[in-house]
Amino acid sequence: MADDDMWGISMARSIISAVVRRLLASELIIISSDASDKLRNLEAWILPQLPLFDLQTIENNRRHELEILMRELKSAFYEADDILDEAEYRRLEEQVDGSTSNQIPFMLLQNVFTDLTIILTELLKKIEKLIDDVEKTVANLPRTEATGRYDARNLGLSSDEPTKEDLLWSYHHLDEQLKRCFAYCCIFPREHQLRRDEIINMWMAEGFIKTSGEGDEDMEEVGARYFDELVEASFLKPTQRLRLKFYEINEFKINDMLHDLAEKVAGSDGLRIEDGWSGEAPKDVRHLVVQTSLSKLIIEEILKQENLRTLIIYTDIGDKLTEENLFERIFTRLRKLRVLRVHSHHYNVYPVPASIGQLKHLRYLAFRFHTPDLPSTFSKLYHIQTLDFGPCRNLSFLSVHMANLINLHHINIEYPDETSFPNIGRLTLLKVLPLYTVRMEQGYEIHQLEHLNKLSGRMQIHGLQNVQSKDEAAKAELSNKEGLTDLTLHWDDDSCNPDVQANVLEGLCPPMCLPKLRIVGYRGMKYPSWMVGEQNVPNELGELELFRCNLEQPFPSRLCNFFSRLRSLVLHQCSWDALPEFLKDLPELGEMIIYGCMKLRSLPVLPRSLYYLQIDDCDDDFMTSCRTSGHPNWQKINHIPELFVGREPIDSPR
């Protein structure tokens, strides 16, 4: 009993502390000086004492009294957090309706928030009384010796694998934010594979990530630091890495020794409904994961939980969407959701109800099914940070106002080819955009990318035949997008004049630190200065792929900084009959693929660093020469350890 109380009080402390800071920092709703003083006392003095209490020596009735008070206080602060969230939603609504201006008149804001201020004032009276009761209860409780803050690097473990006692010690010394983040991981099923980016985005949605308040610190960066600390402390263990078309997925699971602790940490805030579950969910559940078939009983149990902040359903909900009108009931009854994730294996188009616009607190939405048809009210989700449509195809955005989602950070779509909406340039917080297609339509211009300088990871820009000049291309400001790691520049057809293409490519100078570049369909007659010059050159490029490029020469005649760090080179359906001699001078080139280059007849001397070469679907005589012992082409490649000409590997004397 004592241990359970300890975990419950610890979790209540982390939740309360986060909302206190939010209340004190709020500029939208003014709270009284007395209430502010009480909150500061709670934050600075009462809450920090909780870890010092020796709960096992406290009488059962007093310990139980403290546990009840903390539970009530936690519930009240959850309610306060909802009020602050409603106020922030109204501010965002005014911002969008007011031509996206951040400078909303203060008096107008006060009028908008009058009713919320009244509600919060009454709630704070209740909170102040609870604070007084907690302070009286803890005044004379026995304490243990205080210990220092946890640091994974200073654990002093005697072996590579920490013991359960080591892990428990580590947990006690985690920061409050990290405790809360770890507790959230514990709501998932045993052996569940936690995907790093998904978990970080869910932490963001739940408000678990505390930034310094400085403008250059992203929540994603702080969340990544939290996650890495949990891995370093052996709370989370890496299992596998998946490489998909547009991004990589890193998966982890909770350390096997921590499952019992995990259950206690999650406490009544978290609940899993799995096969064989029966009973009634606690009324104070905030995070619910369902991994069993959705019977009518379970559906009704879900819909009772009107305070839910997380609802994740891993089983196929396809039939229930229509039979039980499931979405409509979720959207109208579970309005406090921050995270909603559902799955279906059905391939029918499903119209999402307009009532989704009522989820004013929603920040993370994952529709992992084939074709959701989104209503115009979808653009009312002003808090939304992450949209994850997984394997959806032909995704239909019914509203031209999708750019109203001004807090959007991530758009995750495995097949984004036909997904777009106008005026994406308004989404200046966007970090993940797998694909952007330029069109000859208002709202789809290349300059929409100008201010999206937080973009990171992989990105494809299609439709470059619709860009008409260097100046127009330069408005994309690609060189400022330093978070990009994999960039594709794609001309979709041959409708663009080669001279225009050359000017456009000149204006699309990528960031200097770009690791990977792919150019598709380029038919210009020259290379851009950022590729062959000495200034503003992306000199960290490790991977270069050229698809259907028809330059007269495959590369400049001399080695320049752009190529000097290449580790991988792919040439696909390019029209050259020879490759440049400077390839032998690339000291780090390890992989090379030549595919569908029908005019190629000879190879240059290749670097000794090359360990993998694949030549396929090229001219038959050329490929035969590469297989023929003694032929000059064979002599230039026979030293390569992994050599493929056609579909078969070539054994070379080594």
Order of alpha helices (4+ residues) and beta strands (2+ residues): alpha-alpha-alpha-alpha-alpha-alpha-beta-alpha-alpha-beta-beta-alpha-beta-beta-alpha-beta-alpha-alpha-beta-beta-beta-beta-beta-beta-beta-beta-beta-alpha-beta-alpha-beta-alpha-beta-beta-beta-beta-alpha-alpha-beta-beta
